[in-house]
Amino acid sequence: MEFLIFIGIAWILISWLNRDSSEPKSTDKDAEHETNPKSRSSSDRERSNSKSTFDKEPNSIMIQRAIDSKKNLKFRYIDQEGEISYRNVSPINFETRHENQILCLVAYCHLRGAIRTFVVRRMQKIELV
């Protein structure tokens, strides 16, 4: 029994170490911006939105068109708890968040009546309005 527990702990540690080594490391400057996103200038945002992160998201081109043309978007959104909602938003800009460089859309949400941040990979059936 103790041997199985040892094997399980070893497997968890190995998985954890592999996960940490594959994640990009952020610099102190990046960490400062992550803690206070309002202090970021538009040029800082553009630099933080690495091309590889942007290219990995198939919806990013359509969202960028909406930002550039100042058109609204509507889409189906699945939050982190798995709840589905339908949103109509006025997009503002892209941001990357966390050490994993998760691409997010900052937008005014007409459903909630406030500025919200949406993880792009959780957005489905995106349409320009």
C-alpha angles and dihedrals in degrees: 000000000000089000091057091050090050091051091049093050091047091051092050092050093048091049091048093049092049091049093051094049093052096051118091114250119233125220124234089258090055091048090052091054093046092056093048110027092169090066092061119107121220091254090053089051092051092050092047092052094079115204092237092056091048093047093051092064113077093200095052096090094055091045091050089052089054091050092048095046094040091234126147124249131214122197147148112260129198112200126210092271091054095253114148122220134166115232136195109195142173103224119225107176148314124265134179116224137198128002090293090066093234110190111233136180118224108206145151105258112214091197094057097029093228144085109277137178119232126193104234095218089059092056117098137180093017116192133179112237 
